[in-house]
Amino acid sequence: MKSICVPWMAAAALAAALLPSAAYADRIKDLASVAVKRSNQLIGYGLVVGLQGTGDGADVSFTVQSMKALLARMGVKPEETVAEFEKAVQKTGEGKMEIKNAAAVMVTAELPGFAKPGQKIDINVSAIGKATNLRGGSLLLTSLRGINGEVYALAQGALTATGIDAAAAGAKVAIGVPTSARIPGGATVERIVDTPFATAEHLVLNIREGDFTTMSAIVGAINGRFGDGVAQAIDSVSVAVRAPQDLTQRVAFLSMVENLDVQPGEPPARVVVNSRTGTVVISRNVRVSAAAVSHGTISVAISATNEVSQPNALGAGQTVGVQNAEVAVNEPNKPMFLFQPGVDLRQIVDAVNQVGASPSSLIAILEALKSSGSLRAELVVI
C-alpha cells in the first residue's frame, strides 16, 4: 500500500478549512473513538496506615498478616516480629495483634490508552475489612496489575476521603461513604500497553452508539474527503480506515478524520423513567398512536370527634365518652385527554400538564400507554 503524502494531506486540510460545516453536524471525534485507544482496568491490594483508631483491628487476620509481611520486607527480622507478637499476646491476653490504625484496602484505577511510563493517574481506594473510616490515612506502596497479572502502575499517597462518620450518645450520623477514598494522581504508570497503532494497515473507529445511518455518514464523509476506499464500514459500530504508514503522517491523518463534520442519524425513540426520583426524559422522536387517557385519584378522608355523654341529673347513669366519625370520599374531576395518531413530544407534555399529573402519575401513564401498544418508543425504567 502506498503512503499518503504530506502535500496531499495539506491540501485536504485547506479544503476542510474553506468548506462550511453542515448545519447541526457533529465531529467524528464526538461520535467515535479509535479502537486501540481503549482504556484498561487495574487492581491491587494494599494497606492504609495513619488512621485514628478506625482501622481493621485484630479481627481481620489478613490485615495482620499483611502488616507482618510488610515489616519483614522493611528489614525487621522474623524473630523480632515474633517476639513483638508474643509481647502483644501477653499484653492483650487474646492472642491477637491489635492494629487499629491500619486497614486492608483494594485499589482500582483506569489506565488510559497510550499512557506512558511516568504519567500520573487517579486511583480509588476502598476498605475490605472492618475499617469504619479511611479519613486521614495514607496508602502504602501498592502494585496495580492488569488482567494478565503484570504490574502497570505503582500507587502511594495521602487519601482524600469526603465521607464523614460521627457517633455520640447512641446517635450516629454518616455523610457520604467514609470507607471509600480517592488519590488524584496517586499512581505512576510503569509500563505501556502494547497496541497495533504503529503497525496496523487499517485503524478501526468504533462509534459510541451503534447506528447504520451514522456509520454511513461517517464512511461517506471520510471517503468524500480522502478518496474512495479509504474508509470501509464493518458493521453498525466499526469502520476500518486505511492510514499512512509513517507515524507522523498517521497522527496528522487521524487528526483530520476526527475533525470531519457529519450528520448523525436520529436516535431511536426512547422514554427513560427514573422510578426513584420521578424523572422522565422523552426523546423528540417519541410518537403515540390514537389513545384515550383518563387519570385521576380518589382520596378518602376520615375525621373523628370526641364528645361526652352526660346522663340526666336524676338518672342512675354514668358519664361516658363517645366518638363520632365522618367519612368523606373525594374524586377529583379531571378530564380525559385524547391522543390523535402521530402525536409528538410537545403535545404529550401539554396533555399531561393539562390534567395536572405529577411525575409519578406521568410514569404510570407512560407505562399504561406502552402496555396498550400506543407508545411508539422504547420505555426504559431505571
Order of alpha helices (4+ residues) and beta strands (2+ residues): alpha-beta-alpha-beta-beta-alpha-alpha-beta-beta-beta-beta-beta-beta-beta-beta-alpha-beta-beta-alpha-beta-beta-beta-beta-beta-beta-beta-beta-alpha-alpha-beta-beta
